[in-house]
Amino acid sequence: MTVTVANVNYAYNSRTQVLHDVSFTIAENQIMGLIGPNGSGKSTLIKVILDLLQLQSGRISIGSDSSQSRNAKMSSIYLSSNDYLPEFLTGAEYVRFMHGLYGEPLDQEELRTQFARYSMRDRQRDLIEDYSHGMRKKLQLIAAFMLRRRFTVIDETLNGIDIDAINLFERDIRTLATDGRSVLLCSHDFTMLEHVADELSLLIQGALVFQAPVRTIIRDHGTIADLANEFIRAMEPS
């Protein structure tokens, strides 16, 4: 599912312009990495793409549908940077709730398998209030990988999970980005992005200042961190 962001601007008020004419495309079967300093507008951009903030100018389409349409919303899933989950539910109840939102049946056997894979065996019946921060993050991932939406957006969801889960995530996200699916992955973990992302976009002060295939970045700059540092230094006052 191709995702198109064209000439998007966003301002919280007349004096605070957050996004400046942002345009990019996420192709089918592609993982787009999104990076930028804190306060660069990444989370605002994600919320505008998913219609959590109203589009003010420009155009956003998810597949052939406007981002504001029901089809686009049913095709998309958003994993936020926080772990604010309903603590009165068990892990299994949360995944069932998420499936219900999309009208999808829950495969109980797959649920048990995914909990075991992410080192949470037999914890699906425990209340979320008893989960650690890392377990809550893994629960968000399990729900997303089971639902397999056509467009998955992950905003710093991996913060706080263990290295084994990171390695498993890298395999699972590559598997997810097949059969016409697309992924937008916002992260400060540049090493992980080098492993999984096909394309990278760099947002600084609300403007998209660079976009290229990850393999080209590694060839020309060495690492994503080196690329980011080059741009940040270039924008510092002399």
N, C-alpha and C positions, 0 to 999 in steps of 0.2 A: 504494500500500500504506500504510494508516494505521498509524502507530506510536503506541502509547499507553503513557505512563509515569504510574503512579498511586500516590501516597502512598509513594514510595520513600525509605527511610532506609538509611544505611550507616555503620558504625563499624569502624575498624581494631582497636580494643580498647575496653574499658569506659570509658576516659577520652577517647577521640578520636572524637567523632561528626563525620563528614565531610559527610553529606547529611542534610537535615532535611525530610522529608515533601514531596519534590519530585513535582510532577504537571504534565504537559503532553501535548499531542497534536500529532503531525506529520501533516498531512492528505496525501492523494494529490496528486501533482503540486506539492508544496510544498517549498521550501527553508527550513528553520528555522536561523537564526543563533543561536549560543550564545556569549555573552561573559561575562566576569567577571575580576576581578583574579587575579593568580597566587596559587595556593593556595586558590581558592574552591571547588574540588571538581569542576571541569569534566571533567578526564580520568578521575577516579574515576567520575563519572556515566556517561560514555561506556562505560567498561569494564563497569559493572554492566548497562547496556542490552544490551551485546553478549555478556553471560555470561562475560566474561573475569575478572570478580570475581563471586562467588556472591551472588545476590539474598538479602538478609537479611529484608526486610519490604517489603510493597507488591506491586504487580503491573506487569509489563511484557509487552506483546504486540506482535508484529510481524506485521501482517496479522491473520489469525484464529488465529495460533499463539503459544504461549508463547515468550518470548525464549530459553528453554533448549532448545527443540525443534530437531531437525535441519532441519526446513523453514525455521525462522527463520534458522538459521545459513547455510543454502544461499542464502537470499534476501538476505543482507547482506554487505557488504564494508567493511573498516576500514582507513583510511589514517592511520597514526600520525604523531606529530610528529617522530619521529626518522627517520634515514635508514639504519638498520641492515638492510641488504640482504645477501644471500649473495654475497660478493665473488668467489667462484670460478665464478659463472655469468656468461654474457654477458647483455646486456639482453634479447635474444630468448629465451634459455633461461629467464629469470625470468618473462617474460610467459607462456611456454608452461607453466611450472610452475604459475603462478597459474590458468591455464585448466584445467589438469589437476585441481587441487583441487576445482573446481566441475563437472568433467565436461563442459567445453565445448571444442569444436574451436577451434583457432587459425587465424584467417584471415591468412595470410602477407602478402597484398597490403594489407590494412588495417593490419597491423603496420608495414610500410614507410611507408605514408601517414602514420600517426600520428607516427612518429619524425621524418619530414620536417616535419610541421606544427609540432612542438615544437622545431625547430631542432637536431635530432639525426640528420640524414640520414646514413645508412651507418654509424651508431655501434651498431646493434643487435647486431653481431657482436663488439663489444669487451667485455672483461671489466668487470664493475661496479666492480672495484677501481680501474679507470682513469677512472671517472666522477667529475666534480666533485660537490659537495654539491647544487647546483642540478639537475644532470642526474639524480641519484638521485631527487630529488623529482619531476621530470618523468616518470621511469620509473614511479613509483607511480601518477601520474595516468593515464598511458597505459594501464596494466593495468586500472585501475578503469573508465575510459571504454569500453574494449573489452569488458569483462565485463558492464557495464550491469545490475548487480543491482537488485532492487526497492527496496532500502534501502542508501544509501551514507552512510558516516560519515567525515568528514574533520576531523582534529584537528591544526590548525596545520601541515598538510602544505605549505602554500605558502611558508613561510619560506625565503628564499634563492633563489627563482626570479626570473628577469628580468621586466621590465615587459611585454614582448611575450607571454611565456607566461602572465602574469596575465590579460591581455586575452583571450587564446585560452581560458583556463580559464573566464572569465566566460561566454563564449558556449557552451562545451561543457557547463557545469554546468546552464545553463538548458535546454539540449536534453535533458540526462539526466533532468531532473525533469519528465518527461512520461509519458504512457501508464501512469499509476497509480504512478509511482515517487516516492520520498520521499528527502530529503537532510537530514542534520544536519551543519552546517558550523560548527565552532568556530574562531574566528580573532580576532586582535587587529587585523586590517586592517579598520577600520570603514568606510573608503571602499568597499572591495570588497564588504562586506556590504550597504551601501546600494545597490549596483548589482545584486546578485543575490538577496538574501534576501527572502522574502515576509513572514516573521514573525521576531521576535527575542525571545529569552529571556535575562534577566540573572540570573546566579547570583552571590550574595555570601555568603561564609561558609557555603556549603553549602545555602543557602535560595534558592528562586526568588522574587525580590523584584519582578520586573516581566516582563510579556509583552504584546506588542502587534504589530500589523502595522507593517512598516517605514515604509510611507507615512504612517501616523498619527504615528509617532515624528518623522519629518522635519517634518510639519506642526506638531506641538505643541512640539517641542524644538529644531528646526533640524538637528541631526546626531545620529548615534548617540553620538559622543564627548561631546557636550553632555549627553545623557541619562545616560551612564555617570558622568560627573563629578558630576552632581547627586546621584545616589544615593550615590556614594562619599563626598562631602562631608557628606551628611546622616547617614552612619553613623560619621563620625569623632567621637571624644570631644570634648565641648565644653570 
